[in-house]
Amino acid sequence: MSLSLFLLLLSLCNIAAVSALSPPFRPGFYSDTCPSAELTVRPRHQQGHGSRAPKRRFRHALAGCDASLLLDDTPNMLGEKLALSNINSLRSYEVIDEAKDALEQICPGIVSCADIIVMAARDAVVLSGGPYWEVKLGRKDSLTASQEDSDNIMPSPRANATSLISLFQKFNLSIKDLVALSGSHSIGKARCFSIVFRLYNQSGTGRPDPALDPKFRVKLDKLCPLGGDGNVTGDLDATPEVFDNQYFKDLVRGRGFLNSDQDLFTDAKTREYVRVFSGNQSEFFKAFVDGMIRMGDLDSGRPGEIRRNCRVVNSRPVEILLED
């Protein structure tokens, strides 16, 4: 599965235990306690990571409103890094580590890993040519993670528009939000594993997806041959390094990489938004920002902390009971 797609999914939240109630997140949350927080995170995109850095950051930034994804496995916890939707997709965790290390030097124990990835999402979009928006901050980092929850939550690349609409509506997110946030696939790649069924056995027919543009299908056949390496990756749209509306133009032409993408144009309930965004990039940018802000207001509702290291929960003091 792509690390954009339902990293679009609920762009900023692991949907397992999410609450649609408005938490006390706000712009400028660190203006008194760590005024240089956003400036400290931002340059990390450009220092020593080249043009791929924004894409990496965006992928991480869509990974969870409580940074549960960043936790490494422990003997007592199987985390989310090797979940089906993340394995061979999410990587370069050291980019987040670097931002956290820098913040701990200037503002120890103040800025959460969850907020770092939210800031990184916005910055990655901007650095890739997309719109800017003020992010609301003030999140806590989760105390645990669950690979099982991640596997059960993330929709399949075979998902259709109807199931995605239903999922978003559970959190008061509209059809327009769904289509606009799907535009996160303007940057990034996905694995051949996610589309082999489209190419060779759509809906069990033994034939390719009829929605695929024939010339595009030939290209995908070469990239992802039957029986080939499922970890080979392909671009999610024709301009995978640039955040623009090319993704929607590709859907109109039958060139969506994932079934869950292409069905946004196939389905009448979502088609008109695809058409509008394909013809008007400004409308797409505005709808995307609106959707990201609404998504950012979702909260996991679970207890949290400010991790010192994004990969592990903070150690707890051990109480030693002394006998008289």
N, C-alpha and C positions, 0 to 999 in steps of 0.2 A: 504494500500500500504506500502511497506517496506520503512524504512528510509535509505535504501541504494539505492534502485533503482532510481530513478531519482532524487535522491540525487546523485546518479550517474548523473542523468538527466543532469542538466548542472552543474556538480559538484560544481562549484563555483559561479554560477550566476542564479538569477531569470531571466528566459528567456524573461520575459514580455517586457522589454525595453532594451535589451542587444545590445551592439555594438561590432562588430568584429574588429574594429579599435584598433590598439595597443595603450593602455594608457601608461602613464609614470611610470609603475610599474617596480621595480628593486630589486634584492637581496641587502640586507644591507641598505635598505631605512632608517632605524632608527639608523644607526651606529654612527651618530653624536648627534642626538636629544634624543635617548633613547637606548644606546648601549646594555643594558641588557634585552631588550624586549623579545627576543626569549627564553632566559634562564628563564625569569620570567614566561612565559606561560607554558613552558615544564614541570616543576615539578608538576604542578597542576594535571596532569594525575595520579600521583602516591601517592599524599598526601591525605589520608583519603577517597579514593573512590574505592579502591580495583581493581580487575581485570576487572570490567565493565567500568571503566573510559575511556580507549581508545575507546571503542565502542561508548560510549556516545558522546565523543568529535568528532569522525569521523562523526557521524550523524549530529551534529550541523554544522560541518565544510563544509558539502556539502549543505548548506542551503541558500546561497545567497551571491553574490559578493558584495552587499552593506548592508548586515546585516538587511535587511528589516524584515526578519522572526522574529528577536528578539524583535521587538516592541510589547508592550502590546496594547490591544484594548483601545480606548478612546471613549468618547461620540460622537466624530465626525469621528472616523476611526475604521473600522472593520479590524483587522490585519490578519496575516497569520497563527497564531498558531493553530487555529481551522479549517483551510482549510482541505479539504477531505484527502489530501495526508499527512497531518501532525498530525491530531488528533489521540490520542492514539499511536502515533509513536515517535514523537519528545517529549522529556521531559528532566528533569535535567538541566534546563536553568541556575540553580545556579552555575553550573560548569564554565560556561562562565562568569557569574557575578563575581566569585571569581578571575578569571584571570584579569578582567577589574579593579576590586577594587585594586588589587596588583599593577597594572601598574599605576593607578591614584595616588598611594602613592609615586611612584618614578619618574614618568614622566607625570604629570597632563596635560590632554588635548592634548597629542601627538599621542598615538597609537589608531587607530580606532578599533571598534568592528569587522568590516569586516576583518581586518587583523588578529585579534585574532583568528577568526574561520578558516582562511586560514592556519595559523601556526598550529592550533590544528589538522587540517586534516592531515598534514604531520606527526606530532608527533604521532597521534593515529595509523597511518599505521605502523610507525617504532616500536612503543611499542607493536604492535600486531604481529611483525615478518616480516613486509614488508620493502620495500626499502626506502631509504632516498633521498631527493632532496632539492635543494635550492629553497625556495619560493620567489616569487617576491611580494613586499609589496608597500604600498602607496595608498591604497584604502580609500575612504570616506564612511561614513555611510549615508544611505538614510534618507530622511526627512519624509517619509511616507511608508505605506504598504497597500496591498490590498488583502483581502481574495478572492475576485472575480477573480482577475488576477491569483492568485495561483491556484484556482480551474480550471480555463480555460486553464492553461498552462501545468500542470503536466499530463503526459500521463497515461492512464489506465493500471492496471496490466494485462489487456487483450490485450494490444498493441502487434502487431507483428513486426517482424524485418524490414519489408518494411517501416512501418510508422516511426520507430525509425531512420532508415537510412535517411529518408527524413528530419526529424527534425534536425539531426546532420549536414547534408549537408548545411542547411541554414546558419550555422555558420562556414563553411569551416572546419568541423570536419569529418574525414574519417570513413569508415566502420571499419577499424582497431581501431581507437579511440573509437568508439562505443563499440566494443566487449571488448577491454581492460578496459575501464572505467566501464563497467558492472561488471567487477571483483571486484568492491567495495562491491559487495554482498558476498564477501568472509567472511565478518564479519557482524553480525546482524540477525534480525528476521523480519518476516512479519506476518500480521494478517490473520486469517482464512477467514475473510470477502473478502480478495483479491483472494482466490482460490476456494471458494465453487462452482463457476460455472464450474471450471475445473474438479471438482470431480463428479459433478452430472448432468451437463447440458452444456457441451462444445458445443459452436456454436449452441445452441438451439436444440441439438439432443436428449436430455434427457439421455445422456450417458457420461462417463468420457472421458477426453482427451486421445486419443489413443497413444500419445507420452509418457505418463507416464509409467514408469516401474511398472509392476503389484504389486510387493512386496512393492514398495514405496507408491503406491496408497492405499494399505491396511493400511499402517502406517498413511497416511494422513486422511483416512476415520475415523480412531479412534480419531485423534487429532481434526478434524473438521467435526463432524457429521452434516448431513443435519438438519437444525433447531437449531443447537447449538450456542454457544456464538461466535459471529464473531470477538470478540476482543482477543480471545485466539491466542497466537503467536507460530510460528514454526520457526526453524532454516533455514536460507537461503542456507546453505550448511552443510556438515557433520563435519566441523571444525569451528563453528561460532565464536570462540574466537581467531582464528589465521588467519592472513592475508597470504594466500598461494594460490596455484592454484587448490585447491580441488573443488572450485565452477565449474571450467571448466570440471574437471573429472566427477562431478555429472551430468552435462548437457549431456555428451557423454553417460552416463548410463541411461538417461531418468529420472533423479532425480532432475531436476530443480523445485524449489518451485513455482515460478511464471510463468505464461504463457509467459510473456515478456522475461523471462530468457530462458526458454526451447526452444522458437522459434528461438533463436540464433543458436541452433544446427539443428533445423528442416529446416531452410531456407538455401539454397545452397549458398546464397550471403555472409553469415556470418559463415557458418559451418567450413570452413578451418581454420579460426583464432581460433575458439574454440578448434579444434583438436591440433593446434600448441601449444596453451597456456596450454592445459591439459597435454601435454607431456614435456613441457619445462618451468619451473617456471621462469627461468632467462629471457626468452623472454617475458613472461607476465609482469614481474616487469619493464623491460625496456619500453615496450609499455605503461604501466600504467603511469609511470613517464612522458613520452613524452606527453601523453594525458592530464595529470593533468596540465602540464606547459602550453600547448596550451589553455586549458580551463581557466586557471588562467589569461590569457591575455584578456579575454572578460570583457567588462565593461558595466554597466547599462546605462551609458550616462546621468544619472540624476544628479541634484545638490546634494551636500552632505555636511557633517560636520564631526567633530570628537565628537561623543557623550561622555558625561561624565558618563552616565548610559546607558547601552546597551538596556534597556527596554523602554526608552522614549527619544524623541528628546530633545535637549537642549532648555531651555526656552528662549524666545526672549525678549529683553528689550521693554517695553511699552513706546512709545513716548507720553509725556503729553504736550499738547498744551496749553499754558497759554495766556489768553486774556490780552491785555493791560488795 
